[in-house]
Amino acid sequence: MSQYFKIGKFAASFGLSGNLVLQHSLGKKTTLKGLEVLYLESPKDNFMPYFIENSSIKSETETYIKLEGINTKEAARILTPKEVWLEENDFQKFAQKSAPIALLGFNLINEDLDLGEIIEVIEQPHQVLCTVIYKGNEALIPIHQDNLIKIDKKSKKVFVELPEGLLDIYG
């Protein structure tokens, strides 16, 4: 079974012929050249493939995308603001290694306690929030320069020192 990584969302439709604006967290300008397919989740944990006709750079964090079969502004608007996912091998190819989103799939470690796999990365101005499933609950763990100890890319682990009591609210 493939593993999927959320890279952003379709923020808007553009023009009259079904183009979309993909707002992404890949960490660099990209046309997604060579990417043939992206996925939308519908319903939960069921990923529907959408094939890319063409794409171009809009800005550092946005890319224009034209999908096969989406030929009108109305058809494109139905896909906004849906989240966009890539298969793991495509994600590895397009995510900049230094971008916070590259932490997806890493395990978050506090002292000697493995908190779980990072399943979502939310970038904020002064910190990054990582979502893990901790004791059966979705937990948002802040990562910033004061609590980040190290990132071990080889073993796919992020070591943090969390404030006393933070994990207590999650069970």
C-alpha positions in Angstrom: 0.0 0.0 0.0 1.3 3.5 -0.9 1.9 6.1 1.7 0.6 9.6 0.9 2.0 12.9 2.1 -0.1 16.1 2.2 1.8 18.9 0.4 -0.9 21.7 0.4 -4.3 22.5 -1.1 -6.0 23.9 -4.1 -6.4 27.5 -3.0 -8.3 28.8 -6.0 -9.4 28.4 -9.6 -7.6 30.6 -12.2 -9.0 31.7 -15.5 -11.9 30.1 -17.4 -10.4 26.8 -18.6 -10.1 24.9 -15.3 -6.7 25.9 -14.0 -6.1 25.7 -10.3 -3.7 27.4 -7.9 -1.8 24.8 -5.7 -0.7 26.4 -2.5 2.2 24.1 -1.3 4.8 23.7 1.4 7.5 22.0 -0.6 10.0 24.7 0.3 11.0 25.9 -3.1 9.5 27.2 -6.4 8.4 24.3 -8.5 6.6 23.5 -11.7 6.3 19.9 -10.5 7.9 19.0 -13.8 7.8 15.2 -14.3 5.0 14.7 -11.9 2.2 12.8 -13.6 -0.4 12.4 -10.9 -1.5 13.9 -7.6 -4.2 12.8 -5.2 -7.2 14.2 -3.4 -8.6 12.5 -0.4 -12.2 11.5 -0.9 -13.6 10.1 1.5 -11.2 9.7 4.4 -8.1 7.5 3.6 -9.3 7.0 0.0 -7.1 8.8 -2.4 -8.4 9.7 -5.9 -5.8 10.2 -8.6 -5.8 13.3 -10.8 -3.5 13.5 -13.8 -1.6 16.7 -14.6 -1.9 18.1 -18.1 0.5 21.0 -17.4 1.8 23.3 -14.7 3.8 26.5 -14.2 5.3 28.5 -11.3 3.1 31.3 -9.8 5.3 32.1 -6.7 7.6 30.6 -4.1 4.7 28.7 -2.6 2.2 28.5 -5.4 2.0 26.6 -8.7 -0.6 26.8 -11.5 -1.9 23.3 -12.3 -4.1 22.1 -15.2 -5.7 18.7 -14.5 -7.0 16.3 -17.2 -10.8 16.5 -17.4 -11.1 19.7 -15.5 -11.9 22.1 -18.3 -14.1 24.8 -16.8 -13.9 27.3 -14.0 -16.9 25.6 -12.3 -15.3 22.2 -12.4 -12.1 23.6 -10.9 -13.9 25.5 -8.2 -15.4 22.2 -6.9 -11.8 21.1 -6.1 -11.1 24.1 -3.9 -10.1 24.2 -1.1 -9.3 20.4 -1.2 -6.0 19.1 0.2 -3.4 17.8 -2.3 -1.4 14.6 -1.6 1.6 12.9 -3.3 2.8 9.4 -3.1 5.9 8.9 -1.0 8.4 8.6 -3.8 7.1 11.7 -5.6 7.1 13.6 -2.3 10.7 12.7 -1.7 11.5 13.9 -5.2 9.8 17.3 -4.9 10.1 18.4 -1.3 13.2 20.4 -0.5 15.3 18.5 2.1 15.5 21.6 4.4 11.8 22.4 4.2 9.8 21.6 7.4 7.5 19.4 5.3 10.4 17.1 4.7 9.9 16.0 8.4 6.8 14.0 7.3 7.3 10.3 8.1 10.0 11.1 10.8 9.5 9.9 14.3 9.3 12.6 17.0 11.4 11.8 20.1 11.1 13.6 23.5 13.9 12.5 25.8 13.7 8.7 25.3 10.0 8.6 24.5 8.9 8.0 20.9 5.8 10.1 20.5 5.0 8.7 17.0 5.3 9.4 13.3 4.9 13.0 12.1 1.8 12.8 10.0 1.3 16.6 9.3 3.5 19.7 9.4 1.9 23.1 9.9 4.2 26.1 9.3 3.7 29.2 11.4 5.8 32.4 11.6 7.9 31.5 14.7 7.5 27.7 14.9 6.4 24.6 13.2 3.7 22.4 14.6 4.0 18.6 14.0 1.0 16.4 14.3 1.5 12.9 15.8 -0.9 10.3 17.1 0.1 10.0 20.8 -1.8 7.6 23.1 -4.6 7.4 20.5 -5.1 11.2 20.2 -3.9 13.7 17.6 -1.3 15.8 19.3 0.2 19.1 18.0 3.8 19.4 19.1 5.6 22.7 18.6 9.1 22.7 17.2 11.2 25.8 17.3 14.9 26.7 18.0 14.5 26.5 21.8 13.2 22.9 22.0 14.7 21.3 18.9 17.7 19.1 19.9 18.6 17.5 16.6 17.3 16.0 13.4 18.7 12.6 12.4 17.9 12.3 8.7 19.5 8.8 8.5 17.3 7.2 11.1 14.4 9.6 10.3 14.1 10.9 13.9 13.5 14.4 15.3 14.7 14.9 18.9 13.0 17.6 21.0 12.9 18.7 24.6 9.2 19.5 25.4 8.0 21.7 28.2 6.9 20.0 31.4 3.3 19.0 31.2 2.7 19.5 27.5 2.1 15.8 26.8 -0.3 15.5 29.8 -3.1 17.3 27.9 -3.1 14.4 25.3 -3.7 11.6 27.7 
